[in-house]
Amino acid sequence: MDGGLAIFGFGLFLLGIANLYVRHSYWLAGCVLLLAVVSMGLAFSESKRLREVSLGVGVALLLLTIVALAVGTSWWLPLATFLFAVAYGVLWAEYRFPFFQHVAPGDVPRHSERRSHIHWPWHRRRVTP
């Protein structure tokens, strides 16, 4: 939720800048605001893949930077979007990897531990008396 609010604030900042100076970059502010709404909406879901969604939002911000450079917006808007995407990615990684010392090495989820046991009806244990 906090990441979505940060993206929303950044989107409002871009919208204000686009409104004042660069009127042809409303699309960039609109896309960032859309990403913020999606991120905040998914924050309330009960999905087990919320961290992957946050990584996807960071990658989407980087892709928006590349598109903004290709379209030819002012150089400082893609630069600001790139810096925000890198900061968002670092904040995502900060509580994911023990390198940043916010997570103990034992608390890092392993691939095999993340998989939950799936109970299929034909795998029932048969109790014999």
Summary of the structure (lengths in Angstrom):
residues: 129
radius of gyration: 20.2
end to end distance: 52.4
largest distance: 80.4
contacts: 315
relative contact order: 0.12
helix: 73%
strand: 0%
